[in-house]
Amino acid sequence: MFLRHLQSCLAKHVPIEIREFEAYDRKKEEVSEKKWFLKLDKNFPQKQCVWLTIGIGGELATEEQVFKNEYPECRIFGIEASEKSYGDFAQIGTIIPHAVGVEEKNASVMTIDCCKDGMKFIKKELRIRPLHKLLDEYVKSRIIHFAIFDIEGMENLLLDELVYGGKLYMEKIVFCQIDWELHFDDQYKKIGLKPNKIGTIINLINNSQYLPIIVSPTYNYHHLTLLNIKDPVCRGKGNVLPCGLVVRNILSEKY
């Protein structure tokens, strides 16, 4: 219900040109799973562009393959704790073989073992590596232009730290746009997290650089596109993403 209200509110108060966005569709038989991103500016050097998938998930890297075809010089990375979920990702990008969070610690996480005998969700005790250290070690940059957050509920720990004063914000990690897969409440409970998707969304709207911009229903769950509307790296006077008109309208009217 909340997401329907959010979708209506966005359509009324934050009008966008959907033609400015690209839909990366991971089709599963008859199910369509679309992730919406603004296109990369044609004048932006592709070698500086970074795509990061947090949670590879074991299946064919459909979205990343389409992205690679469109932007062949952009660098693609995928963070995945389970070796059985690497799939064919290494053919198009660099695998970062760790569980990820905001601080160094051991924790119970939900991983996917995939896919020869089907998809199995398995709870494991793993060493968590801080995101900023993984970015420094593998990506050599804390600026991410395209990001997918889908680590079976654990992504909420990252999203909650993107607010002003949060740990990821203080580490100067910048995502220009994020596709966030919203999981069922049971998924969060299995790893000891209190389901609070609505609270996270409202906190991001009120207390961060990130604005929900597209709600995309997928089967019986949702994807949410978050757009960084304030960081100069992402607004960039047209240097990074072609979101100039959209962002200027949002900032002038609402922020």
Number of C-alpha atoms within 10 A of each C-alpha: 6 9 15 11 10 16 18 13 12 17 13 10 11 19 13 19 9 12 9 14 17 15 15 18 15 18 12 9 6 7 11 14 21 20 24 24 25 20 17 23 14 13 11 14 13 16 11 14 18 20 23 26 25 22 24 26 28 21 16 16 22 15 18 21 18 14 18 17 11 12 15 14 14 18 18 24 23 26 24 24 27 22 16 15 21 26 16 14 22 13 10 18 20 16 21 21 14 19 25 29 22 20 14 13 12 12 15 15 23 23 24 24 19 19 16 8 7 8 14 11 12 11 13 14 10 18 17 19 17 19 23 21 17 20 19 11 11 12 20 11 15 19 19 21 24 22 23 22 24 20 25 22 24 23 21 23 14 18 20 19 19 24 21 16 12 17 18 23 15 12 15 13 17 19 24 26 26 26 24 23 23 18 20 15 14 13 18 21 12 15 17 14 15 12 17 11 16 11 11 17 20 13 17 21 15 13 15 20 20 25 23 22 21 23 21 19 15 14 10 7 12 17 23 24 22 25 23 22 23 18 13 12 19 25 19 14 12 17 18 24 22 22 24 17 12 15 19 15 14 17 12 8 10 9 9
